[in-house]
């Protein structure tokens, strides 16, 4: 992971040195609160073993983000976002190898993670069509727990990984309607592991003046992670679903 952190830093320095990005003419703060209704699945196993699929019931979680933009061209803007990722499923197994342990009866798998993003980005377009490019760091923190339904055996695999990703965001305003459409993409792939966080939305600004803009939005988000050899565990994890949200721009 150290090599990828170094690549992350080098890429960011290169981006800042060659960027002809535009800065906001004034300071701007964007606060977002989304209500995300997602379903999930996970294929997990001890590293190198056959993965067992688990399918999770639908969950409802809040996703919060805060972006700060400023008029200084060289210094990047910053965005922070926090989301909880949870899933639970019980499955009948014959031999489920997980965390150096073999389960031979019904197993309950519980995933309890948080996803925290820090994005450093530049505005390269800022008009009817806007575009941001930058570097993101996603912190995945939490546990994957497998336990026998009718037994005492239990195994917990803790995950705490900070993963650098490329980031791109585009937005188009529909003149005279108050409507806009937006797409965000962040992702990385390395050494058999990969991570992506993609969302698309449509928003309607029902308050639009010099002091504050307020918009209501609807969209779809998908987080996909392939994690190799984390605490001797391989996992393919996916969460996806629609969301409703509110954005305030000061």
N, C-alpha and C positions, 0 to 999 in steps of 0.2 A: 504493500500500500504506500510505502514511503516514496517509491518511484512515481506513483500516480499523483501524489501530493506535489512533488517537484514539478511534474509536467503541468499540473494545474496552475502553479505559481508562474511558471515560465510563459504559459499561454496567456495568462492575464496581463503580464507585463508587456508582452508583444501586442496584445489587443489595445492596451492603453497608449502605447507609443505610436501606433500607426492610425489610431482612430481619428476620423474626421467627423466624429459624432456631434450632434447638436445637443445643447443643453436647454433645459427649461428656462424661459425668460424670467420666471419667478420661482420661488420655492413652492413645491407642491407636495401634499400628503394624500395618499390613497389608502383608505381603510376598507377592508372587505370582510364580510361575514357570510359564509356559505353553509347551507344545510344539505349535506351529502348523503344520499340514500344509495348504498353500494352493496354489491354481492361480491363474494370472494372465493378463491380456491387456492390450494397449496398442494404441490407434489413434493414430499420430503422423504429423506432416507439418510442413513449413515453414508458418509462419503464413499463413492465407488459402488454402492449397492443399488438395487432396483428401487425406484421411488414409488411410494404409495400415495394415491390421490385422495384428497379430502375436499369436500365442497361445503362452504359456509352459508348459513342462513343470512338473509338480508339484514343489514345494520344501518343505523342512522347516526351520523356524527357531524359535529360542527368543524369547519375548517376556517381558520382566521389568518389574515395576512395584512401586512402593513408595508407600504412603499413610500420612500422619501426621495424626491427629485429636487434638483438644485440647479443654479445657473452657471456653475463652474465646469468648463468643458473637460478638463483632464481627469477630474475626480469622478469615479463612477457613482451612479445612483445605487440605492440599496433596497432590497425587498426581503422581508422575513415572512415565512408562512409555516403554520403548525397544524398538523392533522393527526388524529388517532386512527390506527388501523387494527381492527379486531375481528377475529373469526373463531368459530368453535364447531367441531364436528365429531361424531362418534362412528367408528367403522369396525366391522368384523374383519379380523385379519388372521392369517395363518402363521406368518413370520414377518413381523415388521421390525426392521433393524434401524434403530435411531439412537444417536449419541452413545455408541458402543454398548447398546443393550438390545436384546431381541425380545419383542413382545409377541406372545402366542395366543392371546385372547382379545376380546373386544377392547379397542383403544379409543380414548378421547384425546383429540388434539386441540389445543387452545393456543391461539396466536394473539399476543397483546403487544403491539408495537406503537411507537410514535414516530412520525416523519416530520422533521424540522428542516426547513430550507433557508439558506442565506444566499441571495443572488446579488451579484455585483454586475451592473449592466450600463450600457450607453444607449441613448436614443440616436439612431441613425436617420430616422425620418420622424417628423412631428408635424403632421398636417391632417388633411382628410384621411390619408393613409399614414399610419405610424408604424415604426418597427424598432425593436430593442434587440441588442445582442449582448451576450455576456457569459459569465462563468457562474455556475451554481455549486454549492456544497450541500449535500443532503445527509443529515444525521438520522440513521435508523437505530432506534434504541428500544429494547424490550426483550421479551422472552417467547420462546416456543416450548410448550409443555406437553409431553405425552404421558398419559397415565392409564393403567388398566381400569376398566369400568368396575370389575368385580374382584380386584386384587389390590395389592399394596405397592406394586412396582410403579415408579414414576421417574421420569427423566426430564430435566430442564436444560435447554440450550439458550444461553444468553447471547443477544446480538447487540453490538455497539460499534457500528461502522460509519465513518464519515467518507462519503463517496463524491468526488468531484464530477461535474457534468457540464456539457455545453448547454447554453440556454438561448432560445429564440422566441420572441413574441411579436405578433403582428395584429394590428387593429385597423378596421375600416369604418368610418362614420358614413351614415346614409343621410345626406344633407336634407334639412328641413323636416326631418321625421323624429329626431331625438333618439333614433335607433343606431346601434353599432354592433359589429360582430368582431370577435377576437379569438385568437388561438395562441396557446402557449405550449412550447415543446422543450423538454429538458431530457438529456440522455447521455449514456456512456456505455461502452462495451470494452472489456479487457480480460484476458486470461480465462476465458470461459464464463466469466460473470458478466452480467449486464443489468442496467437499470434505466427505466424510462418513466417519465411523468408527463402526461399529455392531457390537455383539456381544451375545449372549444365552447364558446358561449355567445349568446345574443343578449344585449342589454338595452333597456329603455330609460333614458334620463327624464324623470318627471319633475325634477327641480334642476334648473340650469341658469345660474346667474354668476356675477363676479365674486360673490362671497363663498358659495358652496354649490357643488353639483351632487345630486343624489340619484342613483339609478337602481332599478330592479333588474335582475338577470336570471337566465336559465341556461344551463349548460350540461356538459357530459365530461367526466374525468376518468382516466384510467392510469393506474400505477402498476407496473410490471417489474418484477425483480427476479433475476436468476443468480443465486448465491452459491458459490462453490467453496467447499471445505471451510465452512465457518463453524468452529468448535467441532470439527470432524463430522459436519452435517452439510448435505446439499439440499437446496430448497428452490423450487420455482413457485413464486407467490404472485397472485394477481388480485387487485381490487378495482372494480369499475362500476359506474352507475351515474345517474343524473343528479343534478343539484339545483337548488334555488338559492339566490343570494341577494345581498344588498351592498352597494358600493357608495362610499362618500369620498368626494374629492374636495379638499380644502385649498 
